[in-house]
Amino acid sequence: MGKRVGKRSVALDAPPVIIASACTVGGKEGEGPLKDSFDTISDDSYFGEKTWEKAESRMIKNTVASVLAKAALSPGDIELAFAGDLVNQCTVSSFGLRESGIPYFGVYGACSTMAETLALASMAVSSGFASNAMAVTSSHFSTAERQYRMPLEYGGQRPPTSQWTVTGCGALIISSGGAGPRVTGITPGVITDAGITDANNMGAAMAPAAHDTLTAHFEDFGRTPSYYDLIVTGDLGFTGADILRDLCRRDGVELGSGYTDCGMLIFDREKQDVHSGGSGCGCSASVLSGYILNGMRSGRWKRVLFAATGALLSPTTTMQGESVPSIACAVSIEV
């Protein structure tokens, strides 16, 4: 079960265990600094399919099969699946899981989706509604870019604040028992709007949401950033991470050297021409499922605060001149 802590957080009295994780990425991601932490790297951006959307669904299928094999479980052992992506109506998630027979909840939180699916799956297991639940999140450069910005063939100039949408998928199995890092606390986000209207400056739009959720988390649990070995947002990129640090300093809070961002980690900024870093909900999903959880299992970190951030825009709202509201959800993971 869980209990309310402070104004909006939840402490899980029976912390569920992340018993297995798996991640799949594309070729560009496989050339980056975290290449050794990914389970599968595909040089074929179509993943053997004929369309980008089918490619992303195939990536989900492959990653789910991988995480089930790691946990020595079958689809029938999973009682709930929480999954999401960036494509309209979360179709690549539903198509990717439609043959699995697993009870399914579609989740949309833009780039915060990995934290949201993990939070929901953890609360379901901790509350006794499931013994095994799955959290799955993906994005694909080609499906996202042509939906949110310009057709790929257009070849528009990208400004320095823009980020590179990651082709990647992460899948976690959360269980009521077993060995592995445990989810101990959750701080849901509230929708925050800084008035940013530039769809190529997601870091600036999302940083206030990250600041709001981190502030609430520290206040609710009575903690400081030093409680955690690692605080990782995703995906603010370099621009958004700098803004977040400034917002915290304004409050007299230093995030310190233990803070980083998934969008800053996944690519080599200088060598891979990604401008402000990585983005897309597959970015934080693949970094968490590989690099972060592997580091926790090896003993590198014992306490991690994972705070994924999402920009809640659509092409329609952008064309209507709307600003970009954002959200961030924080999940405390401890060994």
N, C-alpha and C positions, 0 to 999 in steps of 0.2 A: 504494500500500500504506500501511499504518499501523504504528505501533509503540506499545507500552505505555509510558506515562509515569507515574512515581510508582506509587501504590497502585491507582488505578482509572481513570485517564484514557487517552485515545488521541490521539496526534498523527498527522495525516494527511500522509504524505510527499509524496503527489500530491494536493494539495488540490483537490477538485472545485469547480466553478463554479456559482453560482446564476445561470443565464442568463436566467431570466424568472420573474416573480411576478405574481399577480393576486389580487384580493380583491373579495368581494361582501358587503354588509351590508344590514340592514333600515333602516326609516325613523328609528327612534329613534337609532341609531348615526350615521345621516347628518345628524342635527341637532347632533352633538357637535363638539368642537374639531378632530377629525381628518377632517372631512368631505371636504376637498379631496384626501386621500390615497387614497380608495377608488375603485376602478375603476367599480363599479356600486352604486347605492343604490336599493333597492326599497321603495316605499311600500306595496306589497301584501305583507303578512306571509305570505300563502298562495302567493306566487310563481306565481299562476295555477293552483294545484292545489286539491284538495278537502279535504286533511287537512294537519296540521302536519308529519307525517313525510314525506309526499310533497313538501311545500314545501321541506324541508331537502334532500332528494335532488335536487330541481330546482335549488336553489342550488348544490349541488356540481357538477352537470352544467354549469351556466352558467359557473361559475368555471374548471372544467377546460377548457372550450372557449375561454375567454378567454386562459388562460395558454398553451395550445397555439398560438393565433393570434399571440400576442406573440413566441413563439419560432420561428414559421414551421415548426412541426412538426405531424405527424399522430399520432393515437393509436398507429399502427403503429411510430412512431419511439421510443416509450417502452417500455423493456424491463421495468421494474418500477414498480409504484405502491404506496406505503405510505400508508394512509388510516385515519382514525378519527374518532369522534364520541362523543356522550354517550348515545345511545339504546341500549336493550338489544341486545346482540349486534352492535353497530355496523351495524345494518341500513340506516341511511340512507346510509352510505358504500358498502356493497356494492350497494344498489339504485341509487345514483347512478352507480356505475362499471360496472354489470353489462352494459351495451351497448357499452362502450368496447373490449373485447377485449384490454385491458392486463393482463398478469400482476399479481396483486393480493395484498398482504399486509394483513390487517386488524390495526390497532393500537389498543390501549386504554391510555391513561395519564391519563384524566380531563383536567383542564385542562393537563397537561404534554404532551398528545399532539402538538402542533405541533413541539416540540423533539425528541420521540422519533421521529416520522416523518422529520424532517430529518436526525437523526443516523443513522438506519438507511439512508436513501437515500444519504447522503454516504459512509458506510462501504462500501456496495455498489459505488458508482461508483469510489471511490478504490482499492478492492481489485480492480477489473477485472471484476466480475460483471455490470456494465451500463455502457453508454456514456451513456445517458440514463435517469434515474429521476425519479419524481414524488413529492412529499410533499403530502398534502391533509388538511385538518382543518376541521371545522365544528361549530357548535352553533346551536341555535334556542331562543329564549326559551320558546316554548310547549311544545316537545317536552321540554325539560329540566325546566322547573318542575313540570309535572304528573307527571313520573316521579319526581323526587327529593323533592318537598315536598308541596304540596297541589294539588287540582284548581284550575284557573284560576278557575272560577266561585265557589270558596269565598271568595276575597278576604281571606285572612288577613292580620293585621297583621305587617309586616316589622320586625324589630328593627334598631337602628342598625348592627350589625355585618354585616348581610346585604348581599349584592351582587346586581347585576342581570345575569342571564345574557344574553350578547350573541347576537344573531342575526347570524351572520357566517361566512364561509368564506375560507380562504386556500389558495392552491395555488402550489407552487414546482416548477420543473424544474431538476434538478441534473445537470450534464454533466461529462464528462471534459475538455472543451475549451470555448473561447469566452470571451466577456468578461463580467465581473461580479464581485461579491464572492465570496470563496472561503471554504469551510468548512475551518478549519485544525486544530481540536481539539475533542474531545468528552469530557465528564465525565458518565457515567451516574450516576443517583442510587441510593441504597439506601432501602428503605422505613423511614420514620421515624414514630414515634407519640408525640405529646406528651400523649395522654390526653384530648384534646378530644372531647366527645360531642355538642356543639351543631352540628346540620347547618346552622345559620344563622350560623356563625362560621368559615367556611372559611379566612379569612386567618390566624387564630390556629393552625389545624390545620396549614396548609401552610408557615408561616414557618420552623419548625425544619428542614423538609426543604430549603428554599432555603438556609438557613444551612449545613447539612451539606454540600450539593453545592458551594456557592461556596467554602467552606473547603477542601474536597478539591481543587477546581480550582486555587486559588491555591497550595496546597502542592505539588501534583503538577507544575505548570508553573513553579514558582518565581517567581510573579508577585504583584503587589499590585493593588488596584483601580485604581490610577493608570495601569496598562498600557492600560486600555480607555478610549476616549472616551465610551462608553455601556455601562452595565450595566443590563439591563432584565429584571425578573422578570415572571411572569404566571401566575395572576392573584391576587396577594395582596390587592389593593385597598389602601385607606388604612390599615386596621387592621393587616393583615399586614405591610405595608411598614414601619410604625413598629416592630413587633415584631422584624422582621429587622434593622433598624438597631441596635436595642438589643442583640440577640444578638451582632452583629458587634463593637459597642463593648465588650462584655464581654470579648471576645478581644483588644481593643486594635486593632481594624481599623475604620477609617472608610470607609464606602462613598463618601462625598463627594457633591458636586453632580452627578456624572455618573451617579448611580443613579436609576432610576425604575421604574414598574411599569405594565404594559399596562392593568390595571384602573383605574389612576389617570388614564391618558391619554385613553381612548376616550370618556368622558362628561364633561360639565360637572357636577360634584358639586352645585353650588348650584342650578343652573337645571333639572336633569333628574331630581331626586329619586331618585338611585340609591344613597343611603346610603353604603356603604363603597366604591362603585365598581363596575366591571364584572367579570364572571367568565365561565365557560364556555370551552371550548377554542377556540371561534371568536373569542374576544377576542384572545388572543395571536397566533392565526393571521392574523387580518385586520390587526392592528397591525404585525406583522413583514412581511407580504407587501406592505403599502402604505407606511405612515409610515417604518418603520425602513430597509427596503431602498431606498426612494426617497431617503432622507437619505444613505445610503452612496453611492449612485450620483451624487448631486449634490456629494459631497465634504464634507458636513457632519460625518460620522464616518468614520474609517478602521478602527477596531477596536471591535467590538461583542461583548459577551458576552450571549447570549440564554439565559435560564434559566427555562424554563416550569415551573410547579408544578401538581401534581394531587392532589386529595383522593380517596382510593380507597375510597369508601363506596358503599353501595347502600341503597335503602329497607328491605330486609330486615335488613341489619346494624344500621341505625339503630333499628329497632323492637325488635331484640334487645338493645339497650343497649350495643352495641359502640362503642368509640372510633373516631376517624377517622384511619387511617394515611395518610400522604402520601408523595409522591415529587417529585423535581425533577431535571431533566436540563439540563445546560449545554452550549451549542454556541458555539464561538468563530468569529466571522465577520470576515474582514479583507479590506480592499481592498489 
